[in-house]
Amino acid sequence: MRRPWPYPLFTAADLSTPIEEADRLLVPLERGGYDCVMGSRNLPESKIEIHQNRLCETRGKVFNRAARLFSFRGIPDAHCGFKGSRRDVAQKLEGFSFDSDIIFLAQPRGNRILEAPVMGRNSSHSRVQILNDPPAVFADLVRIRFIPGGL
């Protein structure tokens, strides 16, 4: 019987970060002793091939700032849809803010988190709805921070 893969990887359904970037997450998990590796489009080594429109980029910056205020510190691009972690670190993952939940739970436990530069390509196939999703995302952040059990 095969053992389960020890490093779950998560990518946005629109593949705005190509799966070919997986080694940027896997190598630090396997060799670097990290517990979570978060793809980041904000690091100097990151490359954005196709930008989102200005409204979407602004929405992302507002979310990331709110996430740092409400639930965790030190991860500027927490909502990049490309992440990996050790299997035992991944918790119940649902909603748009599962990534914030992972960070919120991992930081106080002393889990080592790394932001890794990744390539970004805005996709016309994104399922994020500019008007409907932000309230749900902010509600997730409040639940993560103030309600035991988070999401």
Backbone as CSV, one residue per row, in Angstrom:
resi,resn,N_x,N_y,N_z,CA_x,CA_y,CA_z,C_x,C_y,C_z
1,MET,0.842,-1.185,0.000,0.000,0.000,0.000,0.884,1.244,0.000
2,ARG,0.547,2.209,-0.822,1.327,3.452,-0.915,0.983,4.373,0.242
3,ARG,2.003,5.048,0.739,1.789,6.056,1.775,1.226,7.317,1.132
4,PRO,0.382,8.055,1.862,-0.133,9.310,1.299,0.991,10.321,1.116
5,TRP,0.850,11.156,0.123,1.806,12.219,-0.148,1.854,13.139,1.068
6,PRO,3.044,13.405,1.627,3.118,14.165,2.882,2.957,15.677,2.723
7,TYR,2.899,16.167,1.492,2.863,17.617,1.282,1.685,18.010,0.389
8,PRO,0.516,18.278,0.977,-0.591,18.739,0.143,-0.245,20.088,-0.491
9,LEU,-0.523,20.224,-1.755,-0.359,21.482,-2.473,-1.737,21.992,-2.848
10,PHE,-1.895,23.305,-2.786,-3.163,23.926,-3.128,-2.907,24.968,-4.201
11,THR,-3.729,24.941,-5.225,-3.609,25.928,-6.276,-4.995,26.436,-6.632
12,ALA,-5.071,27.668,-7.044,-6.347,28.231,-7.459,-6.834,27.476,-8.694
13,ALA,-8.141,27.323,-8.800,-8.729,26.567,-9.900,-8.387,27.160,-11.265
14,ASP,-8.116,28.452,-11.307,-7.809,29.086,-12.593,-6.344,28.925,-12.990
15,LEU,-5.547,28.264,-12.132,-4.119,28.024,-12.379,-3.373,29.319,-12.687
16,SER,-3.713,30.380,-11.966,-3.035,31.660,-12.172,-1.558,31.589,-11.783
17,THR,-1.193,30.625,-10.966,0.213,30.269,-10.772,0.367,28.889,-11.398
18,PRO,1.181,28.767,-12.430,1.289,27.480,-13.132,1.810,26.365,-12.236
19,ILE,1.312,25.165,-12.450,1.717,24.016,-11.632,3.210,23.746,-11.779
20,GLU,3.823,24.223,-12.832,5.272,24.073,-13.007,6.060,24.789,-11.908
21,GLU,5.407,25.633,-11.157,6.038,26.333,-10.038,6.061,25.482,-8.765
22,ALA,5.556,24.260,-8.817,5.416,23.418,-7.621,6.740,23.216,-6.880
23,ASP,7.850,23.121,-7.594,9.133,22.926,-6.900,9.477,24.079,-5.972
24,ARG,8.965,25.271,-6.250,9.218,26.411,-5.367,8.589,26.175,-3.988
25,LEU,7.576,25.313,-3.926,6.955,24.952,-2.653,7.545,23.661,-2.098
26,LEU,7.711,22.690,-2.961,8.123,21.362,-2.506,9.555,21.312,-1.978
27,VAL,10.468,21.978,-2.641,11.869,21.913,-2.212,12.036,22.439,-0.782
28,PRO,11.501,23.614,-0.442,11.639,24.059,0.958,10.936,23.139,1.960
29,LEU,9.812,22.527,1.539,9.130,21.601,2.438,9.971,20.350,2.671
30,GLU,10.533,19.813,1.602,11.293,18.567,1.711,12.670,18.770,2.336
31,ARG,13.356,19.835,1.953,14.758,20.000,2.359,14.996,21.123,3.355
32,GLY,14.101,22.110,3.364,14.366,23.297,4.156,13.791,23.293,5.547
33,GLY,13.049,22.247,5.886,12.500,22.177,7.228,11.323,23.101,7.467
34,TYR,10.680,23.573,6.409,9.511,24.440,6.590,8.255,23.593,6.726
35,ASP,7.283,24.137,7.450,6.015,23.450,7.658,4.964,23.902,6.652
36,CYS,5.043,25.164,6.241,4.134,25.745,5.250,4.969,26.608,4.300
37,VAL,4.645,26.550,3.032,5.280,27.436,2.066,4.161,28.113,1.282
38,MET,4.171,29.424,1.328,3.148,30.232,0.685,3.724,30.891,-0.556
39,GLY,3.109,30.644,-1.709,3.522,31.354,-2.905,3.263,32.835,-2.725
40,SER,4.145,33.658,-3.251,3.981,35.111,-3.126,4.258,35.783,-4.461
41,ARG,3.369,36.685,-4.806,3.555,37.485,-6.016,4.202,38.821,-5.685
42,ASN,4.521,39.053,-4.405,5.023,40.354,-3.968,6.507,40.404,-3.662
43,LEU,7.201,39.305,-3.824,8.629,39.296,-3.544,9.409,39.802,-4.755
44,PRO,10.594,40.358,-4.539,11.376,40.879,-5.675,11.637,39.832,-6.763
45,GLU,11.763,38.553,-6.375,12.047,37.509,-7.358,10.786,37.000,-8.058
46,SER,9.601,37.418,-7.599,8.351,36.992,-8.221,8.230,37.624,-9.602
47,LYS,7.512,36.951,-10.467,7.323,37.461,-11.822,5.830,37.427,-12.151
48,ILE,5.286,38.580,-12.492,3.889,38.650,-12.901,3.866,38.811,-14.415
49,GLU,3.421,37.766,-15.095,3.377,37.814,-16.558,2.141,38.536,-17.069
50,ILE,1.009,38.313,-16.404,-0.241,38.972,-16.786,-0.863,39.530,-15.518
51,HIS,-0.955,40.844,-15.419,-1.514,41.486,-14.222,-3.031,41.398,-14.211
52,GLN,-3.588,41.427,-13.001,-5.022,41.589,-12.829,-5.372,43.038,-13.150
53,ASN,-6.663,43.291,-13.335,-7.048,44.689,-13.523,-6.853,45.432,-12.204
54,ARG,-6.830,46.732,-12.272,-6.509,47.564,-11.109,-7.455,47.311,-9.937
55,LEU,-8.742,47.129,-10.205,-9.716,46.891,-9.140,-9.404,45.582,-8.404
56,CYS,-9.084,44.530,-9.147,-8.760,43.238,-8.517,-7.472,43.319,-7.719
57,GLU,-6.466,44.001,-8.244,-5.212,44.138,-7.500,-5.432,44.928,-6.216
58,THR,-6.244,45.972,-6.281,-6.552,46.768,-5.088,-7.310,45.922,-4.072
59,ARG,-8.278,45.153,-4.536,-9.036,44.271,-3.646,-8.093,43.300,-2.932
60,GLY,-7.138,42.730,-3.657,-6.178,41.802,-3.057,-5.324,42.473,-2.001
61,LYS,-4.902,43.709,-2.262,-4.081,44.429,-1.278,-4.885,44.740,-0.023
62,VAL,-6.154,45.109,-0.200,-7.009,45.392,0.954,-7.216,44.116,1.769
63,PHE,-7.478,43.003,1.091,-7.658,41.748,1.812,-6.403,41.382,2.597
64,ASN,-5.263,41.471,1.965,-4.028,41.079,2.648,-3.747,41.960,3.853
65,ARG,-4.048,43.223,3.747,-3.866,44.113,4.900,-4.840,43.742,6.024
66,ALA,-6.093,43.473,5.657,-7.084,43.082,6.663,-6.697,41.759,7.318
67,ALA,-6.197,40.822,6.512,-5.790,39.527,7.062,-4.670,39.713,8.079
68,ARG,-3.727,40.597,7.784,-2.626,40.833,8.730,-3.128,41.528,9.992
69,LEU,-4.151,42.349,9.890,-4.720,43.008,11.072,-5.502,42.025,11.937
70,PHE,-6.302,41.166,11.301,-7.221,40.308,12.025,-6.640,38.970,12.459
71,SER,-5.793,38.370,11.645,-5.511,36.988,11.952,-4.048,36.582,12.058
72,PHE,-3.130,37.261,11.443,-1.732,36.831,11.532,-0.826,37.979,11.153
73,ARG,0.452,37.752,11.276,1.457,38.782,10.976,2.480,38.268,9.978
74,GLY,3.061,39.181,9.221,4.270,38.907,8.480,4.162,38.210,7.147
75,ILE,2.982,37.932,6.632,2.852,37.290,5.327,2.118,38.277,4.407
76,PRO,2.860,39.052,3.609,2.226,40.112,2.813,1.280,39.626,1.720
77,ASP,1.470,38.419,1.178,0.612,37.955,0.087,-0.046,36.637,0.473
78,ALA,-0.787,36.663,1.558,-1.376,35.439,2.094,-2.423,34.834,1.168
79,HIS,-2.995,35.605,0.291,-4.101,35.103,-0.516,-3.678,34.656,-1.908
80,CYS,-2.388,34.555,-2.151,-1.922,33.958,-3.409,-2.418,32.512,-3.418
81,GLY,-3.039,32.094,-4.482,-3.658,30.775,-4.537,-2.690,29.643,-4.837
82,PHE,-1.528,29.644,-4.199,-0.544,28.591,-4.439,0.198,28.342,-3.142
83,LYS,-0.092,27.197,-2.495,0.452,26.935,-1.168,0.742,25.451,-1.002
84,GLY,1.635,25.168,-0.082,1.912,23.793,0.290,2.217,23.727,1.767
85,SER,2.003,22.566,2.354,2.309,22.403,3.766,2.527,20.930,4.061
86,ARG,3.035,20.665,5.250,3.060,19.288,5.709,1.615,18.861,5.934
87,ARG,1.344,17.600,5.743,-0.023,17.086,5.877,-0.596,17.388,7.269
88,ASP,0.205,17.227,8.311,-0.308,17.415,9.664,-0.561,18.877,10.002
89,VAL,-0.039,19.796,9.207,-0.264,21.220,9.455,-1.577,21.674,8.831
90,ALA,-1.926,21.083,7.693,-3.160,21.472,6.996,-4.360,21.137,7.892
91,GLN,-5.229,22.085,8.059,-6.419,21.915,8.891,-7.644,21.850,7.986
92,LYS,-8.815,22.019,8.547,-10.032,22.032,7.744,-9.940,23.196,6.772
93,LEU,-10.048,22.901,5.530,-9.802,23.888,4.496,-11.066,24.111,3.690
94,GLU,-11.642,25.288,3.856,-12.836,25.598,3.097,-12.961,27.100,2.966
95,GLY,-13.708,27.521,1.991,-13.895,28.948,1.775,-12.659,29.589,1.181
96,PHE,-12.768,30.857,0.821,-11.660,31.578,0.206,-10.531,31.825,1.192
97,SER,-10.807,31.752,2.458,-9.812,32.151,3.448,-9.152,30.983,4.149
98,PHE,-9.204,29.787,3.559,-8.553,28.657,4.203,-7.071,28.925,4.403
99,ASP,-6.474,29.699,3.506,-5.045,29.991,3.629,-4.765,30.849,4.845
100,SER,-5.636,31.776,5.148,-5.468,32.579,6.363,-5.637,31.707,7.602
101,ASP,-6.531,30.752,7.541,-6.743,29.834,8.648,-5.478,29.019,8.908
102,ILE,-4.833,28.535,7.842,-3.597,27.767,8.007,-2.552,28.620,8.723
103,ILE,-2.357,29.842,8.261,-1.337,30.713,8.852,-1.693,31.031,10.301
104,PHE,-2.957,31.365,10.546,-3.394,31.715,11.901,-3.141,30.565,12.874
105,LEU,-3.363,29.334,12.426,-3.138,28.181,13.290,-1.664,27.813,13.389
106,ALA,-0.926,28.007,12.309,0.472,27.569,12.271,1.405,28.494,13.055
107,GLN,1.207,29.791,12.972,2.142,30.717,13.620,2.257,30.523,15.124
108,PRO,1.150,30.469,15.876,1.306,30.320,17.325,1.894,28.977,17.744
109,ARG,1.787,27.979,16.892,2.343,26.659,17.202,3.835,26.576,16.893
110,GLY,4.380,27.655,16.368,5.799,27.661,16.055,6.149,26.998,14.736
111,ASN,5.148,26.728,13.887,5.435,26.154,12.578,6.215,27.155,11.745
112,ARG,7.182,26.666,11.011,8.023,27.523,10.173,7.323,27.771,8.845
113,ILE,7.086,29.041,8.529,6.374,29.438,7.315,7.323,30.232,6.434
114,LEU,7.341,29.891,5.163,8.179,30.581,4.190,7.306,31.140,3.085
115,GLU,7.613,32.355,2.667,7.016,32.896,1.446,7.994,32.655,0.319
116,ALA,7.528,32.066,-0.754,8.379,31.751,-1.895,7.903,32.529,-3.117
117,PRO,8.818,33.102,-3.879,8.408,33.841,-5.071,7.840,32.886,-6.123
118,VAL,6.752,33.283,-6.738,6.142,32.483,-7.800,5.758,33.371,-8.973
119,MET,5.476,32.721,-10.080,5.003,33.412,-11.269,3.488,33.591,-11.164
120,GLY,3.002,34.726,-11.594,1.570,34.971,-11.602,1.088,35.332,-12.989
121,ARG,-0.063,34.780,-13.340,-0.711,35.094,-14.619,-2.199,35.271,-14.345
122,ASN,-2.694,36.467,-14.478,-4.121,36.653,-14.296,-4.856,35.773,-15.292
123,SER,-5.937,35.170,-14.848,-6.700,34.271,-15.705,-8.124,34.779,-15.856
124,SER,-8.628,34.698,-17.047,-10.023,35.077,-17.287,-10.972,34.011,-16.742
125,HIS,-10.444,32.878,-16.277,-11.262,31.786,-15.761,-11.454,31.862,-14.245
126,SER,-11.003,32.935,-13.630,-11.139,33.073,-12.181,-12.610,33.019,-11.789
127,ARG,-12.885,32.365,-10.662,-14.258,32.289,-10.151,-14.528,33.322,-9.072
128,VAL,-13.538,34.135,-8.745,-13.727,35.166,-7.739,-14.663,36.227,-8.311
129,GLN,-15.707,36.531,-7.550,-16.680,37.538,-7.980,-16.391,38.829,-7.224
130,ILE,-16.063,39.853,-7.962,-15.564,41.107,-7.403,-16.534,41.750,-6.406
131,LEU,-17.839,41.590,-6.575,-18.803,42.218,-5.671,-19.300,41.272,-4.578
132,ASN,-19.467,39.999,-4.899,-20.076,39.069,-3.944,-19.095,38.460,-2.957
133,ASP,-17.858,38.225,-3.344,-16.935,37.477,-2.502,-16.270,38.267,-1.376
134,PRO,-15.940,39.544,-1.536,-15.262,40.248,-0.431,-15.978,40.200,0.917
135,PRO,-17.310,40.368,0.990,-17.934,40.261,2.322,-17.745,38.884,2.958
136,ALA,-17.811,37.825,2.168,-17.611,36.476,2.706,-16.179,36.294,3.187
137,VAL,-15.231,36.857,2.463,-13.823,36.754,2.843,-13.584,37.480,4.168
138,PHE,-14.121,38.673,4.303,-13.945,39.415,5.555,-14.650,38.709,6.710
139,ALA,-15.801,38.105,6.457,-16.482,37.336,7.501,-15.611,36.144,7.922
140,ASP,-14.950,35.504,6.958,-14.029,34.410,7.286,-12.918,34.901,8.210
141,LEU,-12.357,36.054,7.911,-11.268,36.586,8.745,-11.724,36.835,10.172
142,VAL,-12.925,37.358,10.326,-13.462,37.605,11.666,-13.659,36.277,12.398
143,ARG,-14.211,35.260,11.695,-14.391,33.945,12.314,-13.057,33.334,12.725
144,ILE,-12.067,33.437,11.863,-10.743,32.870,12.161,-10.208,33.470,13.454
145,ARG,-10.348,34.780,13.580,-9.736,35.483,14.712,-10.508,35.370,16.010
146,PHE,-11.846,35.433,15.913,-12.628,35.612,17.123,-13.501,34.438,17.520
147,ILE,-13.660,33.447,16.663,-14.524,32.317,16.998,-13.656,31.070,17.151
148,PRO,-13.719,30.412,18.311,-12.917,29.198,18.512,-13.206,28.179,17.403
149,GLY,-12.153,27.625,16.840,-12.303,26.665,15.747,-12.211,27.315,14.387
150,GLY,-12.193,28.652,14.352,-12.024,29.361,13.077,-13.086,29.024,12.077
151,LEU,-12.635,28.633,10.893,-13.586,28.285,9.845,-14.242,26.966,10.176
